[in-house]
Amino acid sequence: MQAMALKNENSEEGPLSGFSRIYIGHTSTTQWNSTVPLKAFEIINLDTGAGKNGKLTIMNLDNQEFWQS
């Protein structure tokens, strides 16, 4: 989750400050031994490894409820 490295914990300003949430993929949460979406700051990784024997995940963006196959 390289995008998290851009977040300055001591400041509200920075490269990500214009967004309330950011959704990412292409880096499976299975790399962190997780089969569910991962959240850090307001960055949410929805890639749960469907392309490599993991689960396919969809999420309701309004309430962050998710479903998996």
C-alpha positions as CSV (number, residue, x, y, z in Angstrom):
1,M,0.0,0.0,0.0
2,Q,2.4,2.6,-1.3
3,A,-0.2,5.3,-1.2
4,M,-0.2,5.2,2.6
5,A,3.4,6.3,2.6
6,L,2.3,9.6,1.2
7,K,0.1,10.4,4.2
8,N,1.7,12.7,6.6
9,E,0.4,11.7,10.1
10,N,1.2,15.1,11.6
11,S,-0.7,17.2,9.0
12,E,-4.1,17.5,7.4
13,E,-2.4,18.8,4.2
14,G,-0.6,16.7,1.7
15,P,-1.1,14.7,-1.5
16,L,-4.2,12.9,-0.2
17,S,-5.9,15.7,1.7
18,G,-8.3,16.5,-1.1
19,F,-10.1,13.1,-0.8
20,S,-12.4,11.8,1.9
21,R,-11.7,8.2,0.9
22,I,-9.5,6.4,-1.6
23,Y,-10.2,2.9,-2.9
24,I,-7.4,0.9,-4.3
25,G,-6.7,-2.6,-5.8
26,H,-3.9,-4.5,-7.6
27,T,-2.2,-5.3,-4.3
28,S,-4.0,-8.2,-2.8
29,T,-4.8,-8.1,0.9
30,T,-3.7,-11.7,1.0
31,Q,-0.1,-10.3,1.2
32,W,-1.0,-9.3,4.7
33,N,-2.8,-12.6,5.5
34,S,-6.2,-11.0,5.2
35,T,-9.2,-12.1,3.0
36,V,-11.2,-9.0,3.8
37,P,-10.7,-5.4,2.6
38,L,-8.1,-3.5,4.6
39,K,-8.4,0.1,5.8
40,A,-5.6,2.4,6.8
41,F,-6.3,6.1,7.3
42,E,-9.0,6.6,4.7
43,I,-7.4,4.3,2.1
44,I,-9.4,1.1,1.5
45,N,-7.8,-1.8,-0.3
46,L,-10.6,-3.9,-1.9
47,D,-8.4,-6.4,-3.8
48,T,-8.9,-9.6,-1.9
49,G,-7.1,-11.9,-4.3
50,A,-9.9,-13.0,-6.7
51,G,-7.4,-13.5,-9.5
52,K,-5.2,-15.8,-7.4
53,N,-7.6,-18.1,-5.6
54,G,-8.8,-15.4,-3.2
55,K,-12.3,-13.9,-2.9
56,L,-14.1,-11.5,-5.1
57,T,-15.3,-8.5,-3.1
58,I,-17.8,-5.8,-3.7
59,M,-18.5,-2.9,-1.3
60,N,-21.4,-0.4,-0.7
61,L,-19.4,2.8,-0.7
62,D,-22.0,4.6,1.4
63,N,-21.7,2.4,4.5
64,Q,-18.6,0.3,3.7
65,E,-20.6,-3.0,4.0
66,F,-19.0,-5.6,1.7
67,W,-20.0,-9.0,0.2
68,Q,-17.7,-11.7,-1.0
69,S,-18.0,-14.8,-3.3
